[in-house]
Amino acid sequence: MKKKIAIIDDHVLIAQAIKGIISNFTNFEVLYVCENGKELIDKITKKNQLPDIVLLDISMPIMNGFETAKWLQEHHPEVMIVVLSMQTDEESINKMIKNGARSYLLKNVHPRDLEMALNTMLENGYYYPDWASRLIFSGMNKVKGKLSNKLSDREKEFLRYCITEMSYKEIAEEMHCSPRTVEGYRDSLFEKLDLKSRVGLAVYAIKNGFE
């Protein structure tokens, strides 16, 4: 069964062009197109049309991408958020990751790369192109190997679970420890790796072979 995608972008021509591109993808289909986050919420809450994936622009009137992603994370965390924007600054990327984005792509992405990104995200839970990963881990690459050596075995085990859809409580059960202990591993990794979100931990785990 094809995964249903909602496109949220106030530029109508661009949104329709993306819809046409996705219509040629094997595993995906467009459920609907919205011009802002408020329209998306209306379709989800009033018409009960919940997509599997949301392709989300950032700069939009009424309700922008940051606000929309935050609402989705709070009300429907199962929906996978893919940012599709022209904003490449570190602040925007980190803010969208904090708000639950699973992928961050530029609007000039090639159609085949968009399809690959969507399929990879479904398989791994996350997908970030190299340019985005460099910004996410800016300043960290020089000491990446040293950092990995400083991680405890339990922290490395926790990193592997971060890639999954498991909650922190479920991870604690698998690791045979308390949720508070798992939170301690998380906070320690945040500090050691200079990261601020579980998505950041998951991307780090994938990039460094903790799968």
PyMOL commands that set and color helices and strands:
alter all, ss='L'
color gray80, all
select helices_A, chain A and resi 12-22+37-46+65-75+90-98+111-124+130-136+141-150+153-162+168-174+179-193+198-207
alter helices_A, ss='H'
color red, helices_A
select strands_A, chain A and resi 3-8+28-34+53-56+80-85+101-106
alter strands_A, ss='S'
color yellow, strands_A
deselect
rebuild
show_as cartoon
